[in-house]
Amino acid sequence: MSTSFATQQSGIESQARPHGIRSRDVLSLAAAALGMIVVSMLTGLAFAAWTSNGPALLNVLAASGLSWCL
């Protein structure tokens, strides 16, 4: 064991990723955030449409189901 801990530590540090913020990382994070916002907005719109038209949709589904039974 001729290598010391300090020598091993410096070798690990030379392979470590720098701590600076890269523009590519910021852009990918912004794109992911924007995608999640768009998906949540679409989900909210679908839920709002379902709650406003729920009884009519239920009546149509019930009518088509009954028509298949007759």
C-alpha positions as CSV (number, residue, x, y, z in Angstrom):
1,M,0.0,0.0,0.0
2,S,2.3,2.7,-1.2
3,T,-0.5,5.2,-2.2
4,S,-1.7,7.5,0.5
5,F,-5.3,8.7,1.0
6,A,-4.3,12.2,-0.3
7,T,-3.2,10.7,-3.6
8,Q,-6.4,8.7,-3.9
9,Q,-8.5,11.7,-3.0
10,S,-6.9,13.9,-5.7
11,G,-7.5,11.2,-8.3
12,I,-11.2,11.2,-7.4
13,E,-11.5,15.0,-7.5
14,S,-9.9,15.1,-11.0
15,Q,-12.7,12.8,-12.3
16,A,-15.5,14.7,-10.5
17,R,-18.0,16.8,-12.5
18,P,-17.5,20.6,-12.1
19,H,-20.1,22.3,-9.9
20,G,-20.9,25.1,-12.3
21,I,-24.4,25.5,-13.8
22,R,-24.4,24.6,-17.5
23,S,-26.9,26.2,-19.9
24,R,-27.8,22.8,-21.3
25,D,-28.9,21.7,-17.8
26,V,-30.9,24.8,-17.3
27,L,-32.6,24.4,-20.7
28,S,-33.5,20.8,-20.0
29,L,-34.9,21.7,-16.6
30,A,-36.9,24.5,-18.1
31,A,-38.3,22.2,-20.9
32,A,-39.3,19.6,-18.3
33,A,-41.0,22.3,-16.2
34,L,-42.8,23.7,-19.2
35,G,-44.0,20.2,-20.2
36,M,-45.3,19.5,-16.7
37,I,-47.2,22.8,-16.8
38,V,-48.8,22.0,-20.1
39,V,-49.8,18.5,-19.0
40,S,-51.3,19.9,-15.8
41,M,-53.3,22.6,-17.7
42,L,-54.7,20.0,-20.1
43,T,-55.6,17.7,-17.2
44,G,-57.4,20.7,-15.5
45,L,-59.3,21.5,-18.7
46,A,-60.4,17.9,-19.2
47,F,-61.6,17.7,-15.6
48,A,-63.5,21.0,-16.0
49,A,-65.2,19.8,-19.1
50,W,-66.1,16.5,-17.4
51,T,-67.6,18.3,-14.4
52,S,-69.6,20.7,-16.5
53,N,-70.9,18.1,-19.0
54,G,-71.0,15.1,-16.6
55,P,-74.7,14.5,-16.4
56,A,-75.2,14.9,-20.1
57,L,-72.4,12.4,-20.8
58,L,-73.9,10.0,-18.3
59,N,-77.3,10.2,-19.9
60,V,-75.8,9.6,-23.4
61,L,-73.8,6.6,-22.1
62,A,-76.8,5.2,-20.4
63,A,-79.0,5.7,-23.5
64,S,-76.5,4.0,-25.7
65,G,-76.1,1.1,-23.2
66,L,-79.9,0.7,-23.1
67,S,-80.1,0.7,-26.8
68,W,-77.7,-2.2,-27.0
69,C,-79.8,-4.1,-24.6
70,L,-83.0,-3.7,-26.5
